[in-house]
Amino acid sequence: MNFLITGAAGFLGSSLANHLAREGHQVRGLDDLSTGDPQALAPDVHFTRGDVADRPKLWTLLQDVEVVYHLAARVSVPESMVYPRDYNAVNVGGTVALMEALRDVGIKRVVLASSGAVYGDLDQQPLEETSTPLPRSPYAVSKLAAEYYVRTIGSLWNIETVSLRIFNAYGPGQQNPASHPPVIPHYLQQALRGGTLVSHGSGDQSRDYVFVDDVVSAMVAASTAPGVNGLVINIGSGVETTIKGLVRLVLDVSGSNSNVVYHTQTSGGVTRMQADLTLAREKLRYHPSIKLEEGLRLTLKRDPRFNTFPQVA
């Protein structure tokens, strides 16, 4: 098949692109490289640097494409608190621009990478797709708006759509910017350095951490699965892990004696997150296979950045 992936040089985008290319598909990637790394892409991924709102470039890239994966987005909750207008422009405006291009060219299916963050802080756990979203950050709002735009525009122009609400994805190649680092690569790095692991909250708050290979398997299935048009589908591990539990595993797999400090939780955070995977199992035959401890060990093994640290006693 022929695919186009927006945000192809990012963590999930490059993992997906490389997997599809290994399977023999024709893969085109688009990324503005605001955060992505084109070196993460295999040589047989046809990469183009550009903006998802660049209509002439999109028209060219979309020729003969059967399925589009839309992963291009800004993804930091804390950063979105400071720059909500930018998050709206990229995550919402970019999505609308892409959907217009898909209409013009006649693409038959688009898979949107949404986020479990759209649910906010709900008492009901695990979180079902029928739960009423209560987003707590501009990032989460932008992802929910993108879902609505994709589904609505798709229904108007006969484009099949499926939105995957991806929970806390992690694994080799995940970016770790100093300004807003994701918790797992940051904790692993700090543990290997012998630095302090800082939790913004009591440590009792929980997340659903899902390994990148499992996310990729769900995205691949979503490209051809029948009966998914217009759906939003949770993609996670189905397991709820507290920050304290994550810390214990990180210290164990890294062999570290690092200190742990708990601070006041920042605004926009949520208390609990666990994905209900009933719909994913039914529609995508999705069965996550990598448990958190194994995923942490695989991350340390596969990601060359962690090989630069001396072994911590």
C-alpha positions in Angstrom: 0.0 0.0 0.0 1.0 3.7 -0.3 1.0 5.8 2.8 1.6 9.4 3.8 2.6 10.1 7.4 2.5 13.7 8.7 4.8 14.2 11.7 6.9 11.4 10.2 10.2 12.4 11.9 8.8 12.4 15.4 8.8 9.5 17.9 5.6 7.7 16.9 5.8 8.9 13.2 9.3 7.5 12.6 8.5 4.2 14.4 5.4 3.7 12.2 7.2 4.8 9.0 10.1 2.4 9.5 7.7 -0.5 10.4 5.6 0.1 7.2 8.7 0.4 5.1 10.1 -2.9 6.5 6.9 -4.5 5.5 7.4 -3.5 1.9 4.9 -0.6 1.7 5.6 2.7 -0.1 5.9 5.3 2.6 6.1 9.1 2.3 6.9 11.2 5.3 6.2 14.9 5.9 7.6 16.9 8.9 8.5 20.5 9.5 11.3 19.3 11.8 10.3 21.7 14.6 11.0 18.8 16.9 11.5 15.7 14.7 14.7 14.1 13.6 14.9 12.9 9.9 17.9 10.7 10.9 15.4 8.5 12.7 13.8 7.5 9.4 15.0 4.5 7.3 16.5 5.3 3.9 13.5 3.8 2.0 11.1 6.3 3.6 10.6 9.1 1.1 10.9 12.1 3.4 9.9 15.7 2.6 10.5 18.7 4.9 7.4 20.9 5.0 4.3 22.1 6.8 1.1 20.2 6.9 -0.8 23.3 5.9 1.3 23.7 2.6 -1.5 22.7 0.2 0.6 22.5 -3.1 3.2 20.3 -1.3 0.4 18.1 0.1 -1.2 17.7 -3.3 2.1 16.4 -4.7 2.7 14.1 -1.8 -0.8 12.7 -1.8 -0.8 11.4 -5.4 -1.5 7.7 -5.4 -1.7 7.6 -1.6 -4.3 5.3 -0.1 -4.1 6.0 3.6 -2.9 9.1 5.5 -1.6 8.9 9.1 -1.9 12.4 10.7 0.6 12.6 13.6 1.9 16.2 13.0 1.2 18.1 16.2 2.6 19.9 19.2 2.4 17.6 22.1 3.5 19.1 25.4 0.8 19.8 28.1 2.9 22.3 30.0 4.0 24.2 26.9 0.4 24.4 25.7 -0.4 26.3 28.9 2.0 29.0 27.8 1.2 29.0 24.1 -2.4 28.0 23.6 -2.7 30.0 20.4 0.2 28.1 18.8 -1.3 24.8 19.8 -4.6 25.7 18.2 -2.9 26.9 15.1 -0.9 23.7 14.6 -3.1 21.0 16.1 -6.4 22.3 14.9 -5.6 24.6 12.0 -3.1 22.1 10.5 -5.7 19.3 10.8 -8.3 21.3 8.9 -5.8 22.2 6.2 -4.9 18.5 5.8 -8.5 17.4 5.6 -9.2 20.0 2.8 -6.2 18.6 0.9 -7.5 15.0 1.3 -10.9 16.1 -0.1 -9.2 17.7 -3.1 -7.1 14.7 -3.9 -9.7 12.0 -3.0 -8.0 10.1 -0.2 -10.1 7.2 1.1 -9.0 6.9 4.8 -7.2 9.0 7.4 -6.0 7.8 10.8 -5.6 10.5 13.4 -3.2 10.2 16.4 -5.3 11.7 19.2 -4.6 11.5 22.9 -6.0 10.0 26.1 -5.5 13.5 27.5 -8.9 14.5 26.1 -10.6 12.7 28.9 -9.2 14.9 31.6 -9.7 13.9 35.2 -12.7 11.6 35.3 -13.7 9.4 38.2 -14.7 6.5 36.0 -11.8 4.1 35.4 -10.9 2.5 33.1 -11.8 5.2 30.6 -14.3 4.3 27.9 -14.7 6.0 24.5 -18.3 6.9 25.5 -17.1 8.9 28.5 -17.7 12.6 28.2 -14.3 14.3 27.7 -13.2 17.0 30.1 -9.9 18.3 28.8 -7.8 20.2 31.3 -5.1 21.7 29.0 -5.0 23.6 25.7 -3.2 20.6 24.3 -6.0 18.2 25.2 -8.6 20.7 23.9 -6.7 20.9 20.6 -6.7 17.1 20.2 -10.4 16.8 20.9 -11.2 19.6 18.4 -9.0 17.7 15.8 -11.1 14.6 16.4 -14.3 16.5 15.7 -12.9 18.2 12.6 -11.6 14.9 11.2 -14.8 13.0 11.8 -17.1 15.8 10.6 -15.2 16.8 7.5 -14.7 13.1 6.7 -18.4 12.4 6.9 -19.1 15.4 4.6 -16.6 14.4 2.0 -16.8 10.6 2.1 -13.4 10.1 3.7 -13.2 7.2 6.2 -11.7 8.3 9.5 -10.6 6.7 12.7 -9.1 8.6 15.7 -6.8 6.7 18.0 -6.7 8.1 21.6 -3.1 7.1 22.4 -2.3 7.1 26.1 1.2 7.5 27.5 3.4 6.1 24.7 7.1 5.5 25.4 10.1 3.6 24.0 13.3 3.9 22.1 13.7 7.1 20.2 11.3 9.2 22.3 12.4 12.8 22.3 13.6 14.2 25.7 13.6 18.0 25.4 14.9 19.8 28.5 12.0 22.3 28.5 9.2 19.7 28.8 10.6 16.1 29.0 8.3 13.1 28.9 8.5 11.3 32.2 10.0 7.9 31.1 13.0 9.0 29.1 13.6 11.8 31.7 13.5 9.3 34.6 15.7 6.8 32.9 18.3 9.5 32.1 18.2 10.9 35.6 18.5 7.4 37.1 21.5 6.5 34.9 23.2 9.8 35.8 22.5 9.3 39.5 20.4 12.4 39.5 17.1 13.1 41.4 13.8 11.8 40.1 11.2 14.6 40.6 7.4 13.9 40.6 5.0 16.8 40.3 2.4 15.3 42.6 2.2 12.9 45.5 3.3 10.0 43.3 -0.1 8.3 43.7 -1.3 9.7 40.4 -1.5 7.1 37.7 -1.0 6.7 34.0 -1.4 4.1 31.3 2.0 3.6 29.8 2.0 1.8 26.4 5.1 0.7 24.6 5.7 2.1 21.1 5.7 -1.3 19.3 2.1 -1.9 20.6 1.0 1.6 19.4 2.5 0.9 16.0 0.6 -2.4 15.8 -2.7 -0.5 16.5 -2.0 2.2 13.9 -1.2 -0.5 11.3 -4.4 -2.3 12.0 -6.4 1.0 11.8 -5.3 1.5 8.2 -7.4 -1.5 6.9 -9.7 -2.6 9.6 -13.4 -2.8 8.6 -16.2 -1.1 10.5 -14.1 1.7 12.1 -15.3 4.7 10.1 -16.0 7.6 12.4 -14.8 5.9 15.5 -12.5 7.0 18.3 -10.6 4.1 19.8 -8.4 3.9 22.9 -4.9 2.7 22.5 -3.0 1.9 25.8 -1.7 -1.0 27.8 -4.9 -1.3 29.8 -2.8 -1.2 33.0 -2.9 1.6 35.5 0.6 2.4 37.0 1.2 5.0 39.7 4.2 7.3 39.5 5.6 5.6 42.6 5.3 2.3 40.8 7.0 3.7 37.7 9.9 5.1 39.9 10.4 1.7 41.4 10.7 0.0 38.0 13.0 2.7 36.6 15.4 2.4 39.6 15.3 -1.4 39.3 15.9 -1.7 35.5 18.7 0.9 35.7 20.3 -0.4 38.8 20.2 3.2 40.3 20.1 4.5 43.8 18.8 7.9 42.8 16.8 10.0 45.2 13.1 10.7 44.6 11.4 14.0 45.4 7.7 14.7 45.3 6.5 18.3 44.6 3.0 19.9 44.3 1.2 18.8 41.1 1.3 21.2 38.3 -1.9 22.6 36.7 -3.4 20.7 33.8 -2.4 17.3 35.2 -4.8 14.5 35.9 -5.1 12.1 38.8 -5.8 8.8 37.1 -5.6 7.3 33.6 -6.3 3.8 32.4 -7.6 2.9 29.0 -10.5 0.6 28.4 -9.4 -1.5 25.5 -12.7 -3.3 24.7 -13.3 -1.4 21.5 -9.7 -1.7 20.3 -9.8 -5.5 20.9 -13.1 -5.8 19.0 -12.3 -3.5 16.0 -8.5 -3.7 15.6 -7.8 -7.1 17.2 -5.4 -5.1 19.4 -3.7 -7.0 22.2 -0.8 -5.1 23.8 2.1 -7.5 24.5 4.8 -5.5 26.2 4.5 -5.0 30.0 6.0 -1.9 31.5 9.1 -3.5 33.1 10.0 -5.2 29.8 9.3 -2.0 27.9 11.7 -0.1 30.1 14.4 -2.7 29.6 13.9 -2.7 25.8 14.1 1.1 25.8 17.5 1.0 27.6 18.7 -1.8 25.2 17.5 -0.3 21.9 18.1 3.4 22.4 21.7 4.3 21.8 21.4 7.5 23.9 21.3 5.5 27.1 24.5 3.6 26.2 26.5 6.7 26.8 25.9 6.6 30.5 28.2 4.6 32.9 26.4 1.8 34.7 25.0 3.0 38.0 25.8 0.7 40.9 
